[in-house]
């Protein structure tokens, strides 16, 4: 039983690090001061940066919608399939 629990926790840790790696390598479209878009890796985004999310894009960071509206598939967060 102890081996099973250890193996499960290792798998969850691996899955968590894979997800983290996935989100840090996503290209984001940062809105610059002159309103032009600049492609950056999401790992370089800072608190307060504004990004544009296109339909079908993955939301790479915690965010607040400031303009427009949307529907987001949050199954990755909830574990639903």
C-alpha positions, 0 to 999 in steps of 0.5 A: 500500500505504501508503494502505491501511495508513493507512486501516485504522489510521484505521478501527480507531481510529474503531471503538475510539473508537466502542466507548469512547463506547458503553461510557461512555454505558451506564446502570449500576446502582450499589449504594449503601451502603444496598443501594439501586440508583442509575442512573448513567452508567458513565463515572462509576463508580470503582474499588471501586464495586459494580454490579448486572448484570441478565440481558442487560445489557452489562458496562460496565467491568472487573469481578469477580463477587462474588455469584452466577454468570453466563455472559458473551458475550465476542465483542466482546473476542475479535472472534468473531461 
